[in-house]
Amino acid sequence: MPITLILILSLNIIYPMINTDLPNSNLNRYAPKKIVNNSLGILTTAKSVLAVDGKSKKILFTKNKDRILPIASITKLMSVLILLDHNIDWNQEVIIKKEDRREGGRVYLGYGEKVTVRDLLNLALVASDNQAIISLVRASNLSEDDFVKLMNVKAKKLRMEKTKFFDPTGLDPRNVSTAEDLMKLGAEIFNHNNIVKILSKREYSFKDVKTTRAHHIFSTDRLLGSFLSDKKAKYFLQSGKTGHLDEAGYCFFCEAENNKGNKIFLVILGSKTNQGRFQEAKGLINWIFTNWEWDNSGNYEKK
């Protein structure tokens, strides 16, 4: 085999080939262009990675974007969409019941405590609390089975063809998707400013309605406490959602923005370690904003 071909094959094993094709060839005049063509990206432990431009949906980095994998608590983003579809009242008060408890993760609320839907949404998305999601499902007046059916109906409506849900928390490893499908979910989630605001919180405080017992929670997204939290920097993290199961590895879905208002969405599935997914996210965000250029005048020609 020629030496040149061996080198190309080797590089593609270490670094994924960067595919700049858009889903449905939807490249428009606002799509960024690559300015450092010999830069292949960064090495990742993740099983699947996808980064796209927020406006044009141009693919900026990809690795196994079609691979079907467990998504753990990324599931909660779909659960929240179903709650929004049912116009759940954010001021509704919910009493925590024994049947809401799920294994996995820290327990924040005791049986009999009364909290608002708003507080439960924050608890579910900021601290990734499983009990909070189940309490919200109950508050929607839907059975858990019916709720999951609606999640799968919504997935089909969003053309998430390789996605399947079996529970609303993400504890079931049969909840699977692809990085490409999750971008379609993200397109819906990031249209809801009230949800994005929750996903951008490093911490959150609330009180039991009856006893005024105070609760203070911290985000599972460690990047919210890093240098990427500085919105005066050249680029920063806008919001994010984590997920983890033994079967899923460490997952992360986030939205980042540079100081010119250009957004990117990034999905990481199946990283080997908790810290690794965040390091890979930081590296990819930096690489993209360093190696791609946006012309906000819209003068790029269609390709």
ABEGO torsion letter per residue (X at the ends): XBAAAAAAAAAAAABBBBBABBBGGABBAABBBBABAABAEBBBABABBBBBBAAAGBBABBBGAABBBBAEAAAAAAAAAAAAAAGBBAABBBBBBAAABBBEEBBABBBGBBBBAAAAAAAAAAAGBAAAAAAAAAAAGBBAAAAAAAAAAAAAAAGBAABBBABAAGABAABBBBAAAAAAAAAAAAABAAAAAAAABABBBBBBAAAGBBBBBBBABAAAABAAABAABABBBABBBBBBBAAAEBBBBBBBBBAAGBBBBBBBBGBABAAAAAAAAAAAAAAAAAABBBBAAGABBBX
